Amino acid sequence: IKESITKGIISSATMKDSGLTSIGGMPKHWRLIKLSNFFYTKVGKRSHKLTKEYCSSNPGVYPVYSGQTQNNGVMAFINDFEFEVGEEGAIISTTVGEKAMSIKKVKGRFNLSQNCMIILGKDNSCLTNYLEYCLSSIFKIEKSKIPNHMQKSFRKSDFNQIKIPIPPIKEQHDIVYFLNEE
């Protein structure tokens, strides 16, 4: 986002301090919001059951995402699903372990293991692709603050404290387009 402003993708005519060291200044017409004002997190109702053993006994076509696996985050495929998101997609995040705060954009029908949560919008004020870029930057910084002797984790209470800048939708599109091209 900072690079989008620096390279003139977003007008920097009237700036204000964002209060975030990760981006510095931001255009005055942008809002700085707590994620919990526009997004909520959810874990699977039966995520604790979705072990490798359970999955091998119930094979199917719907992925079970787990941040602790290879295969693009898919632990297995089972015969039913808990989550369904459209083309805009949703963001999932690993909640514990070395890969805590690793995010992935997903769409379609799927399940989440016990070490993943989904981040869903309460309205349409933020594009999923824009949120993905914001979170990947913020999570990198937040994860680096966790001492090596502690297990890395990402809880709902952590999520509720994170702030991101929210520009108008058109500017979100412009930023995402620019960052995709870079």
Secondary structure by P-SEA (a helix, b strand, c coil): caaaaaaccccccccccccccccccccccbbbbccccccccccccccccccaaaaaaccccbbbbbccccccccccccccccccccccbbbbbbcccccccbbbbbcccccccccbbbbbbccccccaaaaaaaaaaaaaaaaaaccccccccccaaaaaabbbbbccaaaaaaaaaaaaac
